[in-house]
């Protein structure tokens, strides 16, 4: 990977990239379904994220309100947990979703995440956020994490606010254009192969796959990208090479 310098822009995903998204998922299942210690939370979480992305794409992009959003949120739990012998009724899925939402604002950043953002900013790098979801919901998470104290609002791009949803390359092209950057000057870091790697690489950005869960690419595994598993690796990749 070529060095990151002051003329570059580095953007981060939010969910499961800046913080551990598995935590609220696990707590919601324990509360509503009494799943216990031995339930395979991480594989189930991965399938929930898969169906979330899949159903979002079916809807033409992440819905931001109304019945389409509500149906997508419950259907992802019905489909994903059904693969782990939990046959949920619609009412149970709604209860899991409600508990899941309630816990998404009691969150903490991954160790090293904010330190890396600060060091990139000290180098003169433009640092921002690109995330899918309804604006109010994503802003609540951004504020709960304290990201808003590090990154100005004009560098926070939420799909529901700009009417473009990852992995649509037009979203990345729009952001690069607003910043006056070429695609080669832009870097994106995210955990989702489908949304983050496919979207960023498709737009010609440098794609860093924050694959801390050790999953396999869903498709198009040939796409140019750099995998990392934690913020130590990511800092060495971005900062050591920028010296």
FIFINU-527517 format. One record per residue (C-alpha): residue number from 1; residue in one letter; x, y, z. Coordinates in steps of 0.5 Angstrom, whole numbers, always signed. Layout:
BEGIN
<num:NUM; residu:A; X:X; Y:Y; Z:Z> .
...
REM end
This chain:
BEGIN
<num:1; residu:X; X:+0; Y:+0; Z:+0> .
<num:2; residu:X; X:+3; Y:+7; Z:-2> .
<num:3; residu:X; X:+4; Y:+12; Z:+4> .
<num:4; residu:X; X:-2; Y:+16; Z:+7> .
<num:5; residu:X; X:+0; Y:+23; Z:+7> .
<num:6; residu:X; X:-3; Y:+30; Z:+8> .
<num:7; residu:X; X:-6; Y:+30; Z:+1> .
<num:8; residu:X; X:-10; Y:+24; Z:+3> .
<num:9; residu:X; X:-17; Y:+23; Z:+6> .
<num:10; residu:X; X:-19; Y:+17; Z:+10> .
<num:11; residu:X; X:-26; Y:+15; Z:+12> .
<num:12; residu:X; X:-28; Y:+10; Z:+17> .
<num:13; residu:X; X:-35; Y:+6; Z:+17> .
<num:14; residu:X; X:-38; Y:+6; Z:+24> .
<num:15; residu:X; X:-42; Y:-1; Z:+26> .
<num:16; residu:X; X:-37; Y:-6; Z:+27> .
<num:17; residu:X; X:-31; Y:-2; Z:+25> .
<num:18; residu:X; X:-31; Y:+4; Z:+30> .
<num:19; residu:X; X:-34; Y:-1; Z:+36> .
<num:20; residu:X; X:-36; Y:-8; Z:+37> .
<num:21; residu:X; X:-43; Y:-9; Z:+34> .
<num:22; residu:X; X:-43; Y:-16; Z:+37> .
<num:23; residu:X; X:-44; Y:-13; Z:+44> .
<num:24; residu:X; X:-51; Y:-11; Z:+43> .
<num:25; residu:X; X:-53; Y:-17; Z:+39> .
<num:26; residu:X; X:-51; Y:-22; Z:+44> .
<num:27; residu:X; X:-54; Y:-18; Z:+50> .
<num:28; residu:X; X:-61; Y:-17; Z:+46> .
<num:29; residu:X; X:-61; Y:-25; Z:+45> .
<num:30; residu:X; X:-60; Y:-26; Z:+52> .
<num:31; residu:X; X:-65; Y:-22; Z:+54> .
<num:32; residu:X; X:-71; Y:-24; Z:+50> .
<num:33; residu:X; X:-69; Y:-31; Z:+48> .
<num:34; residu:X; X:-65; Y:-33; Z:+54> .
<num:35; residu:X; X:-60; Y:-36; Z:+49> .
<num:36; residu:X; X:-55; Y:-37; Z:+54> .
<num:37; residu:X; X:-47; Y:-38; Z:+54> .
<num:38; residu:X; X:-46; Y:-43; Z:+49> .
<num:39; residu:X; X:-50; Y:-40; Z:+43> .
<num:40; residu:X; X:-46; Y:-39; Z:+37> .
<num:41; residu:X; X:-47; Y:-31; Z:+38> .
<num:42; residu:X; X:-41; Y:-29; Z:+33> .
<num:43; residu:X; X:-43; Y:-34; Z:+27> .
<num:44; residu:X; X:-50; Y:-32; Z:+28> .
<num:45; residu:X; X:-49; Y:-24; Z:+28> .
<num:46; residu:X; X:-45; Y:-25; Z:+22> .
<num:47; residu:X; X:-51; Y:-28; Z:+18> .
<num:48; residu:X; X:-55; Y:-22; Z:+21> .
<num:49; residu:X; X:-51; Y:-17; Z:+18> .
<num:50; residu:X; X:-51; Y:-21; Z:+12> .
<num:51; residu:X; X:-59; Y:-21; Z:+11> .
<num:52; residu:X; X:-59; Y:-14; Z:+13> .
<num:53; residu:X; X:-54; Y:-12; Z:+7> .
<num:54; residu:X; X:-58; Y:-17; Z:+3> .
<num:55; residu:X; X:-65; Y:-14; Z:+5> .
<num:56; residu:X; X:-63; Y:-7; Z:+4> .
<num:57; residu:X; X:-60; Y:-9; Z:-3> .
<num:58; residu:X; X:-67; Y:-12; Z:-5> .
<num:59; residu:X; X:-70; Y:-5; Z:-2> .
<num:60; residu:X; X:-66; Y:-1; Z:-7> .
<num:61; residu:X; X:-62; Y:+2; Z:-1> .
<num:62; residu:X; X:-62; Y:+2; Z:+6> .
<num:63; residu:X; X:-69; Y:+4; Z:+8> .
<num:64; residu:X; X:-69; Y:+10; Z:+13> .
<num:65; residu:X; X:-76; Y:+10; Z:+16> .
<num:66; residu:X; X:-83; Y:+7; Z:+15> .
<num:67; residu:X; X:-86; Y:+0; Z:+14> .
<num:68; residu:X; X:-80; Y:-2; Z:+10> .
<num:69; residu:X; X:-75; Y:-1; Z:+15> .
<num:70; residu:X; X:-79; Y:-4; Z:+20> .
<num:71; residu:X; X:-80; Y:-11; Z:+16> .
<num:72; residu:X; X:-73; Y:-11; Z:+14> .
<num:73; residu:X; X:-70; Y:-10; Z:+21> .
<num:74; residu:X; X:-75; Y:-16; Z:+24> .
<num:75; residu:X; X:-74; Y:-21; Z:+18> .
<num:76; residu:X; X:-66; Y:-21; Z:+18> .
<num:77; residu:X; X:-67; Y:-24; Z:+25> .
<num:78; residu:X; X:-72; Y:-29; Z:+23> .
<num:79; residu:X; X:-68; Y:-31; Z:+17> .
<num:80; residu:X; X:-61; Y:-31; Z:+21> .
<num:81; residu:X; X:-63; Y:-34; Z:+27> .
<num:82; residu:X; X:-67; Y:-39; Z:+23> .
<num:83; residu:X; X:-60; Y:-42; Z:+21> .
<num:84; residu:X; X:-59; Y:-43; Z:+28> .
<num:85; residu:X; X:-65; Y:-47; Z:+30> .
<num:86; residu:X; X:-69; Y:-41; Z:+33> .
<num:87; residu:X; X:-75; Y:-41; Z:+29> .
<num:88; residu:X; X:-78; Y:-34; Z:+31> .
<num:89; residu:X; X:-85; Y:-31; Z:+30> .
<num:90; residu:X; X:-86; Y:-24; Z:+28> .
<num:91; residu:X; X:-87; Y:-22; Z:+35> .
<num:92; residu:X; X:-81; Y:-25; Z:+38> .
<num:93; residu:X; X:-77; Y:-22; Z:+32> .
<num:94; residu:X; X:-80; Y:-15; Z:+34> .
<num:95; residu:X; X:-78; Y:-16; Z:+41> .
<num:96; residu:X; X:-71; Y:-18; Z:+39> .
<num:97; residu:X; X:-70; Y:-12; Z:+35> .
<num:98; residu:X; X:-73; Y:-7; Z:+40> .
<num:99; residu:X; X:-68; Y:-10; Z:+45> .
<num:100; residu:X; X:-62; Y:-9; Z:+40> .
<num:101; residu:X; X:-64; Y:-2; Z:+38> .
<num:102; residu:X; X:-64; Y:+0; Z:+46> .
<num:103; residu:X; X:-57; Y:-3; Z:+47> .
<num:104; residu:X; X:-54; Y:+0; Z:+41> .
<num:105; residu:X; X:-52; Y:+7; Z:+45> .
<num:106; residu:X; X:-49; Y:+4; Z:+50> .
<num:107; residu:X; X:-42; Y:+3; Z:+46> .
<num:108; residu:X; X:-35; Y:+4; Z:+47> .
<num:109; residu:X; X:-30; Y:+5; Z:+41> .
<num:110; residu:X; X:-25; Y:-1; Z:+39> .
<num:111; residu:X; X:-18; Y:+0; Z:+43> .
<num:112; residu:X; X:-14; Y:+5; Z:+39> .
<num:113; residu:X; X:-19; Y:+7; Z:+34> .
<num:114; residu:X; X:-19; Y:+14; Z:+37> .
<num:115; residu:X; X:-12; Y:+15; Z:+38> .
<num:116; residu:X; X:-11; Y:+13; Z:+30> .
<num:117; residu:X; X:-16; Y:+18; Z:+28> .
<num:118; residu:X; X:-12; Y:+23; Z:+32> .
<num:119; residu:X; X:-5; Y:+21; Z:+29> .
<num:120; residu:X; X:-8; Y:+22; Z:+22> .
<num:121; residu:X; X:-11; Y:+28; Z:+23> .
<num:122; residu:X; X:-4; Y:+31; Z:+26> .
<num:123; residu:X; X:-1; Y:+29; Z:+19> .
<num:124; residu:X; X:-6; Y:+33; Z:+16> .
<num:125; residu:X; X:-10; Y:+27; Z:+13> .
<num:126; residu:X; X:-18; Y:+29; Z:+12> .
<num:127; residu:X; X:-21; Y:+24; Z:+17> .
<num:128; residu:X; X:-29; Y:+22; Z:+16> .
<num:129; residu:X; X:-34; Y:+17; Z:+17> .
<num:130; residu:X; X:-39; Y:+14; Z:+12> .
<num:131; residu:X; X:-44; Y:+9; Z:+14> .
<num:132; residu:X; X:-51; Y:+6; Z:+12> .
<num:133; residu:X; X:-57; Y:+8; Z:+16> .
<num:134; residu:X; X:-63; Y:+13; Z:+18> .
<num:135; residu:X; X:-59; Y:+19; Z:+20> .
<num:136; residu:X; X:-62; Y:+20; Z:+27> .
<num:137; residu:X; X:-60; Y:+13; Z:+29> .
<num:138; residu:X; X:-53; Y:+13; Z:+26> .
<num:139; residu:X; X:-52; Y:+20; Z:+29> .
<num:140; residu:X; X:-54; Y:+18; Z:+36> .
<num:141; residu:X; X:-49; Y:+12; Z:+35> .
<num:142; residu:X; X:-44; Y:+17; Z:+33> .
<num:143; residu:X; X:-45; Y:+22; Z:+39> .
<num:144; residu:X; X:-45; Y:+16; Z:+44> .
<num:145; residu:X; X:-38; Y:+14; Z:+42> .
<num:146; residu:X; X:-36; Y:+21; Z:+42> .
<num:147; residu:X; X:-34; Y:+21; Z:+35> .
<num:148; residu:X; X:-37; Y:+28; Z:+34> .
<num:149; residu:X; X:-32; Y:+31; Z:+38> .
<num:150; residu:X; X:-26; Y:+28; Z:+33> .
<num:151; residu:X; X:-30; Y:+29; Z:+27> .
<num:152; residu:X; X:-33; Y:+35; Z:+24> .
<num:153; residu:X; X:-41; Y:+34; Z:+22> .
<num:154; residu:X; X:-39; Y:+36; Z:+14> .
<num:155; residu:X; X:-34; Y:+30; Z:+14> .
<num:156; residu:X; X:-40; Y:+25; Z:+17> .
<num:157; residu:X; X:-44; Y:+22; Z:+11> .
<num:158; residu:X; X:-50; Y:+18; Z:+12> .
<num:159; residu:X; X:-53; Y:+14; Z:+7> .
<num:160; residu:X; X:-60; Y:+16; Z:+9> .
<num:161; residu:X; X:-58; Y:+23; Z:+9> .
<num:162; residu:X; X:-55; Y:+23; Z:+2> .
<num:163; residu:X; X:-60; Y:+18; Z:-1> .
<num:164; residu:X; X:-54; Y:+14; Z:-4> .
<num:165; residu:X; X:-52; Y:+7; Z:+0> .
<num:166; residu:X; X:-46; Y:+3; Z:+0> .
<num:167; residu:X; X:-44; Y:-1; Z:-4> .
<num:168; residu:X; X:-46; Y:+4; Z:-9> .
<num:169; residu:X; X:-40; Y:+7; Z:-12> .
<num:170; residu:X; X:-43; Y:+14; Z:-13> .
<num:171; residu:X; X:-43; Y:+15; Z:-6> .
<num:172; residu:X; X:-36; Y:+15; Z:-6> .
<num:173; residu:X; X:-35; Y:+19; Z:-12> .
<num:174; residu:X; X:-40; Y:+24; Z:-9> .
<num:175; residu:X; X:-35; Y:+25; Z:-3> .
<num:176; residu:X; X:-29; Y:+25; Z:-7> .
<num:177; residu:X; X:-32; Y:+30; Z:-11> .
<num:178; residu:X; X:-34; Y:+34; Z:-5> .
<num:179; residu:X; X:-27; Y:+34; Z:-2> .
<num:180; residu:X; X:-23; Y:+35; Z:-9> .
<num:181; residu:X; X:-20; Y:+29; Z:-8> .
<num:182; residu:X; X:-18; Y:+24; Z:-14> .
<num:183; residu:X; X:-20; Y:+16; Z:-12> .
<num:184; residu:X; X:-13; Y:+15; Z:-11> .
<num:185; residu:X; X:-12; Y:+20; Z:-5> .
<num:186; residu:X; X:-18; Y:+17; Z:-2> .
<num:187; residu:X; X:-18; Y:+11; Z:+3> .
<num:188; residu:X; X:-24; Y:+7; Z:+6> .
<num:189; residu:X; X:-24; Y:+2; Z:+12> .
<num:190; residu:X; X:-30; Y:-2; Z:+14> .
<num:191; residu:X; X:-32; Y:-9; Z:+16> .
<num:192; residu:X; X:-37; Y:-11; Z:+11> .
<num:193; residu:X; X:-34; Y:-14; Z:+5> .
<num:194; residu:X; X:-40; Y:-13; Z:+1> .
<num:195; residu:X; X:-41; Y:-6; Z:+3> .
<num:196; residu:X; X:-35; Y:-3; Z:+4> .
<num:197; residu:X; X:-29; Y:-7; Z:+0> .
<num:198; residu:X; X:-34; Y:-8; Z:-6> .
<num:199; residu:X; X:-36; Y:-1; Z:-6> .
<num:200; residu:X; X:-30; Y:+3; Z:-4> .
<num:201; residu:X; X:-25; Y:-1; Z:-9> .
<num:202; residu:X; X:-31; Y:-1; Z:-14> .
<num:203; residu:X; X:-30; Y:+7; Z:-14> .
<num:204; residu:X; X:-22; Y:+6; Z:-15> .
<num:205; residu:X; X:-21; Y:+8; Z:-7> .
<num:206; residu:X; X:-16; Y:+4; Z:-3> .
<num:207; residu:X; X:-20; Y:-1; Z:+1> .
<num:208; residu:X; X:-18; Y:-4; Z:+8> .
<num:209; residu:X; X:-22; Y:-9; Z:+10> .
<num:210; residu:X; X:-23; Y:-9; Z:+18> .
<num:211; residu:X; X:-24; Y:-17; Z:+18> .
<num:212; residu:X; X:-23; Y:-18; Z:+25> .
<num:213; residu:X; X:-28; Y:-23; Z:+25> .
<num:214; residu:X; X:-24; Y:-27; Z:+20> .
<num:215; residu:X; X:-30; Y:-28; Z:+15> .
<num:216; residu:X; X:-29; Y:-30; Z:+8> .
<num:217; residu:X; X:-30; Y:-26; Z:+2> .
<num:218; residu:X; X:-38; Y:-26; Z:+0> .
<num:219; residu:X; X:-36; Y:-25; Z:-7> .
<num:220; residu:X; X:-31; Y:-22; Z:-12> .
<num:221; residu:X; X:-25; Y:-24; Z:-8> .
<num:222; residu:X; X:-20; Y:-21; Z:-13> .
<num:223; residu:X; X:-22; Y:-14; Z:-11> .
<num:224; residu:X; X:-16; Y:-10; Z:-9> .
<num:225; residu:X; X:-16; Y:-9; Z:-2> .
<num:226; residu:X; X:-11; Y:-10; Z:+4> .
<num:227; residu:X; X:-14; Y:-14; Z:+10> .
<num:228; residu:X; X:-13; Y:-12; Z:+18> .
<num:229; residu:X; X:-15; Y:-15; Z:+24> .
<num:230; residu:X; X:-14; Y:-10; Z:+29> .
<num:231; residu:X; X:-13; Y:-3; Z:+30> .
<num:232; residu:X; X:-5; Y:-4; Z:+32> .
<num:233; residu:X; X:-5; Y:-7; Z:+25> .
<num:234; residu:X; X:-8; Y:-2; Z:+22> .
<num:235; residu:X; X:-4; Y:+4; Z:+25> .
<num:236; residu:X; X:+2; Y:+0; Z:+23> .
<num:237; residu:X; X:+0; Y:+0; Z:+16> .
<num:238; residu:X; X:-3; Y:+7; Z:+16> .
<num:239; residu:X; X:+2; Y:+11; Z:+20> .
<num:240; residu:X; X:+9; Y:+7; Z:+19> .
<num:241; residu:X; X:+8; Y:+8; Z:+12> .
<num:242; residu:X; X:+7; Y:+15; Z:+12> .
<num:243; residu:X; X:+14; Y:+17; Z:+15> .
REM end
